[in-house]
Amino acid sequence: QQEGKQQKKRKKNEQAAPVAAAVAASDGAAEQAPQEPLLTHFFASRALRRLLLAGSSEGLDGEGARTFAQQFWSQALQGQSKQLLGTHAEKVLAGLLHCGAQQVQQQVAAELQPLMQGSMQDWAAKFMGPADAGQRQQKAVKQQQQQVGKQQQQEQQQQQATAKQAATGRKLKEVK
């Protein structure tokens, strides 16, 4: 079973690598007809941001998006944040700050922090649309529901323990 998981992970890495490489290559592709690079293209930058944000979800889709984010950052964007600020690629950088891959998030934050004058979260928030806010709100509600469920379970366990103690106390009185 562990071997199967490793094979799936290798397959995802193999699938993500060409996409990351293609985006990196498109940044300097001048041999073909003049074409706007994917990172600075109005629509492509938004699509990439959405893909990166999918990494914050659970399941295989989220895992695949996190794998893509790791490779995309290391192969295409790392070290280029200064040049990308002020372009449509900012949306992609903001997506990396919320991609769900902790290592990538930390590296992006470390690279962007010296370039920011204010809060990085405030900067990134302006690129998060209503759909992104809705996803974050759904996630927060789900976490809150899980916490309430845990609290209710703890209360039930406490009530059961109290009831057992009371029953044990009654039995001791009956024996005396």
TASUL-V481797 format. One record per residue. N is the residue number from 1. RES is the residue in one small letter. SS is DSSP state (H for helix, E for strand, C for the rest). PHI is phi in degrees with one decimal (NA if undefined). D_FIRST is the distance of its C-alpha to the first C-alpha in Angstrom with 1 decimal. Layout:
n=N res=RES ss=SS phi=PHI d_first=D_FIRST
n=N res=RES ss=SS phi=PHI d_first=D_FIRST
This chain:
n=1 res=q ss=C phi=NA d_first=0.0
n=2 res=q ss=H phi=-63.2 d_first=3.8
n=3 res=e ss=H phi=-65.9 d_first=5.3
n=4 res=g ss=H phi=-63.4 d_first=5.0
n=5 res=k ss=H phi=-65.1 d_first=6.4
n=6 res=q ss=H phi=-65.9 d_first=8.8
n=7 res=q ss=H phi=-64.7 d_first=9.9
n=8 res=k ss=H phi=-61.4 d_first=10.8
n=9 res=k ss=H phi=-65.6 d_first=12.6
n=10 res=r ss=H phi=-61.7 d_first=14.4
n=11 res=k ss=H phi=-63.9 d_first=15.4
n=12 res=k ss=H phi=-63.0 d_first=16.8
n=13 res=n ss=H phi=-62.7 d_first=18.6
n=14 res=e ss=H phi=-65.8 d_first=20.1
n=15 res=q ss=H phi=-75.8 d_first=21.3
n=16 res=a ss=H phi=-78.0 d_first=22.8
n=17 res=a ss=H phi=-58.6 d_first=24.6
n=18 res=p ss=H phi=-63.6 d_first=27.1
n=19 res=v ss=H phi=-66.1 d_first=28.1
n=20 res=a ss=H phi=-61.2 d_first=28.7
n=21 res=a ss=H phi=-65.4 d_first=30.6
n=22 res=a ss=H phi=-65.4 d_first=32.6
n=23 res=v ss=H phi=-66.2 d_first=33.7
n=24 res=a ss=H phi=-63.4 d_first=34.7
n=25 res=a ss=H phi=-68.8 d_first=36.6
n=26 res=s ss=H phi=-67.7 d_first=38.3
n=27 res=d ss=C phi=-65.3 d_first=40.0
n=28 res=g ss=C phi=-122.5 d_first=42.2
n=29 res=a ss=C phi=-77.0 d_first=42.4
n=30 res=a ss=C phi=-117.9 d_first=46.1
n=31 res=e ss=C phi=-71.3 d_first=46.2
n=32 res=q ss=C phi=-86.4 d_first=45.7
n=33 res=a ss=C phi=-57.7 d_first=47.8
n=34 res=p ss=C phi=-54.7 d_first=48.1
n=35 res=q ss=C phi=-138.3 d_first=45.1
n=36 res=e ss=C phi=-70.5 d_first=44.2
n=37 res=p ss=C phi=-59.5 d_first=41.1
n=38 res=l ss=H phi=-58.8 d_first=38.1
n=39 res=l ss=H phi=-64.6 d_first=38.1
n=40 res=t ss=H phi=-104.1 d_first=41.7
n=41 res=h ss=C phi=-75.1 d_first=41.8
n=42 res=f ss=H phi=-52.9 d_first=42.6
n=43 res=f ss=H phi=-81.8 d_first=40.0
n=44 res=a ss=H phi=-63.6 d_first=37.3
n=45 res=s ss=H phi=-64.4 d_first=37.3
n=46 res=r ss=H phi=-70.4 d_first=36.8
n=47 res=a ss=H phi=-65.5 d_first=33.9
n=48 res=l ss=H phi=-63.7 d_first=32.2
n=49 res=r ss=H phi=-60.8 d_first=32.8
n=50 res=r ss=H phi=-63.3 d_first=31.3
n=51 res=l ss=H phi=-62.0 d_first=28.1
n=52 res=l ss=H phi=-65.5 d_first=27.9
n=53 res=l ss=H phi=-67.9 d_first=28.6
n=54 res=a ss=H phi=-63.8 d_first=25.7
n=55 res=g ss=H phi=-67.0 d_first=23.5
n=56 res=s ss=H phi=-82.1 d_first=24.9
n=57 res=s ss=C phi=-88.9 d_first=23.3
n=58 res=e ss=C phi=-87.6 d_first=20.0
n=59 res=g ss=H phi=90.3 d_first=17.0
n=60 res=l ss=H phi=-66.4 d_first=15.7
n=61 res=d ss=H phi=-61.2 d_first=19.4
n=62 res=g ss=H phi=-64.3 d_first=20.2
n=63 res=e ss=H phi=-64.6 d_first=17.4
n=64 res=g ss=H phi=-63.2 d_first=18.6
n=65 res=a ss=H phi=-67.3 d_first=22.1
n=66 res=r ss=H phi=-66.4 d_first=21.5
n=67 res=t ss=H phi=-62.4 d_first=20.1
n=68 res=f ss=H phi=-60.5 d_first=23.2
n=69 res=a ss=H phi=-59.3 d_first=25.4
n=70 res=q ss=H phi=-62.5 d_first=24.3
n=71 res=q ss=H phi=-71.3 d_first=25.0
n=72 res=f ss=H phi=-61.4 d_first=28.0
n=73 res=w ss=H phi=-64.8 d_first=29.6
n=74 res=s ss=H phi=-69.8 d_first=29.0
n=75 res=q ss=H phi=-95.3 d_first=30.1
n=76 res=a ss=H phi=-120.5 d_first=32.7
n=77 res=l ss=H phi=-115.6 d_first=34.2
n=78 res=q ss=C phi=-56.8 d_first=34.1
n=79 res=g ss=C phi=88.5 d_first=37.7
n=80 res=q ss=C phi=-114.7 d_first=39.3
n=81 res=s ss=H phi=-57.1 d_first=39.6
n=82 res=k ss=H phi=-60.7 d_first=43.4
n=83 res=q ss=H phi=-72.0 d_first=44.0
n=84 res=l ss=H phi=-84.2 d_first=41.9
n=85 res=l ss=C phi=-63.8 d_first=43.7
n=86 res=g ss=C phi=90.4 d_first=46.4
n=87 res=t ss=C phi=-120.1 d_first=44.6
n=88 res=h ss=C phi=-64.7 d_first=42.3
n=89 res=a ss=C phi=-65.9 d_first=39.5
n=90 res=e ss=H phi=-56.6 d_first=40.1
n=91 res=k ss=H phi=-62.4 d_first=38.1
n=92 res=v ss=H phi=-67.7 d_first=35.0
n=93 res=l ss=H phi=-61.6 d_first=35.6
n=94 res=a ss=H phi=-63.8 d_first=35.9
n=95 res=g ss=H phi=-63.0 d_first=32.6
n=96 res=l ss=H phi=-65.9 d_first=30.9
n=97 res=l ss=H phi=-67.9 d_first=32.3
n=98 res=h ss=C phi=-125.2 d_first=30.4
n=99 res=c ss=C phi=-80.8 d_first=27.2
n=100 res=g ss=C phi=90.8 d_first=24.8
n=101 res=a ss=C phi=-94.0 d_first=23.7
n=102 res=q ss=H phi=-55.4 d_first=25.5
n=103 res=q ss=H phi=-61.7 d_first=26.1
n=104 res=v ss=H phi=-65.2 d_first=27.6
n=105 res=q ss=H phi=-57.3 d_first=29.7
n=106 res=q ss=H phi=-66.6 d_first=31.1
n=107 res=q ss=H phi=-66.2 d_first=31.9
n=108 res=v ss=H phi=-63.7 d_first=33.6
n=109 res=a ss=H phi=-60.9 d_first=35.5
n=110 res=a ss=H phi=-64.4 d_first=36.6
n=111 res=e ss=H phi=-75.6 d_first=37.9
n=112 res=l ss=H phi=-82.6 d_first=39.6
n=113 res=q ss=H phi=-53.8 d_first=41.2
n=114 res=p ss=C phi=-65.9 d_first=44.0
n=115 res=l ss=C phi=-89.8 d_first=44.8
n=116 res=m ss=C phi=-93.6 d_first=45.1
n=117 res=q ss=C phi=-94.7 d_first=48.3
n=118 res=g ss=C phi=-115.6 d_first=47.0
n=119 res=s ss=C phi=-73.1 d_first=43.8
n=120 res=m ss=H phi=-66.4 d_first=40.7
n=121 res=q ss=H phi=-66.1 d_first=39.4
n=122 res=d ss=H phi=-65.0 d_first=42.7
n=123 res=w ss=H phi=-61.4 d_first=42.6
n=124 res=a ss=H phi=-69.1 d_first=39.2
n=125 res=a ss=H phi=-62.5 d_first=40.1
n=126 res=k ss=C phi=-70.3 d_first=42.8
n=127 res=f ss=C phi=-99.0 d_first=40.2
n=128 res=m ss=C phi=-92.5 d_first=38.1
n=129 res=g ss=C phi=-80.3 d_first=39.4
n=130 res=p ss=H phi=-60.0 d_first=39.7
n=131 res=a ss=H phi=-64.5 d_first=36.4
n=132 res=d ss=H phi=-65.5 d_first=34.7
n=133 res=a ss=H phi=-63.1 d_first=36.7
n=134 res=g ss=H phi=-62.9 d_first=35.7
n=135 res=q ss=H phi=-64.8 d_first=32.0
n=136 res=r ss=H phi=-64.2 d_first=32.7
n=137 res=q ss=H phi=-66.3 d_first=34.8
n=138 res=q ss=H phi=-61.3 d_first=32.2
n=139 res=k ss=H phi=-64.6 d_first=29.7
n=140 res=a ss=H phi=-64.3 d_first=32.4
n=141 res=v ss=H phi=-63.8 d_first=33.2
n=142 res=k ss=H phi=-62.1 d_first=29.7
n=143 res=q ss=H phi=-63.8 d_first=29.5
n=144 res=q ss=H phi=-64.9 d_first=32.9
n=145 res=q ss=H phi=-63.2 d_first=31.9
n=146 res=q ss=H phi=-65.1 d_first=29.0
n=147 res=q ss=H phi=-64.8 d_first=31.5
n=148 res=v ss=H phi=-62.5 d_first=34.0
n=149 res=g ss=H phi=-60.3 d_first=31.4
n=150 res=k ss=H phi=-65.3 d_first=30.6
n=151 res=q ss=H phi=-63.2 d_first=34.3
n=152 res=q ss=H phi=-63.3 d_first=35.1
n=153 res=q ss=H phi=-65.4 d_first=32.4
n=154 res=q ss=H phi=-64.6 d_first=34.0
n=155 res=e ss=H phi=-63.8 d_first=37.5
n=156 res=q ss=H phi=-63.3 d_first=36.5
n=157 res=q ss=H phi=-64.7 d_first=35.2
n=158 res=q ss=H phi=-66.1 d_first=38.5
n=159 res=q ss=H phi=-63.9 d_first=40.6
n=160 res=q ss=H phi=-64.9 d_first=38.9
n=161 res=a ss=H phi=-64.3 d_first=39.5
n=162 res=t ss=H phi=-64.8 d_first=43.1
n=163 res=a ss=H phi=-64.3 d_first=43.6
n=164 res=k ss=H phi=-65.0 d_first=42.4
n=165 res=q ss=H phi=-63.1 d_first=44.7
n=166 res=a ss=H phi=-65.5 d_first=47.6
n=167 res=a ss=H phi=-65.5 d_first=47.0
n=168 res=t ss=H phi=-65.2 d_first=46.9
n=169 res=g ss=H phi=-63.3 d_first=50.1
n=170 res=r ss=H phi=-66.4 d_first=51.8
n=171 res=k ss=H phi=-63.8 d_first=50.9
n=172 res=l ss=H phi=-64.6 d_first=52.4
n=173 res=k ss=H phi=-66.8 d_first=55.6
n=174 res=e ss=H phi=-67.7 d_first=55.9
n=175 res=v ss=H phi=-68.6 d_first=55.6
n=176 res=k ss=C phi=-71.4 d_first=58.4
